[in-house]
Structure formats: structure tokens, C-alpha cells
């Protein structure tokens, strides 16, 4: 069974865009098959193959998720962050304002998917 201490250790070492592949590999190694990051308050939910679910604490002030997704703004905020022009917090706020509710890591497929508040999958990227 995985713990928040294990997850926090992995996140502190590898939770950056440049080391995202290793981050997902290490989460998978401790038994996490999926992790959701919720933009409303930054908390994460971790799911194990054995049915284990662990919910982490909120990590930032609450953001309002726009009721309708603006795909152009969503992609702009992702691009700015990938270019290093925004912080994690700025990206999260921009994604929320664009109508993104969460992103989800699949540690087996090595992907990240972005969802709106209706649960519609808007983009899936391979983490390589």
C-alpha cells in the first residue's frame, strides 16, 4: 500500500515537467495506476491496482472552473507552461479559467489526459 509520504518524496524529486516520465514510473513502482490532479484546489487523488484510493490535501487557494471549456485558451496555457513562461500555479489558474477541471496520469500507458467539468477528455499526451 502506498502512502502520502512516498508520493510526496517522489513528487519532491521528480515532480517537474523535465522529469515527468521518471515521476510516473516511480508512482507506478509503488502501486499507483492513476493519479488525478483537481484544479479547483490542487488536491490529488491516487488510485492503486488493488482498489486503494488516497486523497492528498489542497495545495493552493480555490480556483473557479469555467463552466464551458475554451479549447484555444486551454492549449495556450499549456503551451506557455511548456515553454517555461508560467509557473505551476499560473498554469493551473489558466487551465481552470479555460474550463479544465482536472488532469489525469495513467502510469501504465504513460499518458496525461485533460478533462472538463462534464468529464469530457479534451487532450491526451504521451509522457516520454
N, C-alpha and C positions, 0 to 999 in steps of 0.2 A: 504494500500500500504506500502510495506517495504522500508526501507531506508538504505543507506550505514552506517549511524551511528548505526542503530540497528544491522546490520550484524557485524560491527567492534566490538561492545560491546560483542556480543555472541562469536565471534572469540577470543577476548582477554581473556574471562573467560573459554571457553571450547574447543578452537581450538587445542587440543593436542590429541595424539593417545589414551591416557588413558581415555579421556572424550569425545571421538568421538560420542558415542551413544547419550549423552546429547546434544552435539552440533547439531546433525541432528534433534533431537526432537525440539530444540528451533528454528532452522531455519524453520521447518515445522509449528511451532506455529505462526510465523509471516507471513506465507503465501508462503514460498518458497517450491516448489515441486522438484526442481532440481537445482544443482549448479555444474558448470564445472570449473575446475582449469586448466589453459593452461600453460604448462611447458615452452614454449618459453620465456615468461617474467613474469610468476607467476600471471597474472591477473585472476580474476574470473568473471564468468557470472552467474547471478542468475535469475531463471525463476519462476514466480508465476502462480497459477492455473487460474488467471484471464487474463493471457496473458502478464503480466508485465515482463519486462526484464531490468535488471540493470547490468551494467558492471563496475567492480572495476578497480583501477589503477594497473599498473605493480608494482611488489614488489621486483624484482631482475633484475640483468643485463640479457641481452638476451642470451639464450642458443640455440644452433643449434640442431634441432631434426634430428636424424639419419634417412636416407631415408628408411632403412629396419629395421624391428624390430628384435632384438636378444632376444628371449624369455628367454634364460638361464641367460643372463646378467640382464634383467628386473627383473626376480624373485630373483636374488642375491641381487640387490639393495633394493628391498622391504624387504627382509629378514634382511639385515644389519640394515635397519632403524627400523624395528620392534624389533630388539634386542637392540636398543639404541646405535648402533655403528656409526651412521651417523646423522648429523643434517638435518633439513628440506631442507636446501639449497643443501647440498651434495647429498641427496636422489633425489631431483629434477634434479640436473645436471646429475646424473647417469641414471635416467629414460629417460631423453631427449637423452643422448648418446646411450641408448638402443633402441631408436625408439618410445618411448611413447610420444604422443602429448598432451594428457590430461587425467585427471581422472574426473569422474562424480559421484556426490552423488545423490541418489534418496531418498528423505526424507520420502516418504511414505513406500517404501519397505525396507528402512534402509540398503541400499547397496552402495558400491563403485565399480565402473567399470573403467577399464583402456583401452584406445584406442590408436591405432597407427594413423599415419597421413592419412591413407586410410579410417579411420573410423571403422576399424575392432575392435570389442570388444575382448580383449585378456584375461581378467580375471574379474570375478565379485565376490566380497566378501560381506558377511553379516556383518554388523556392530552391534555387540551385546555386 
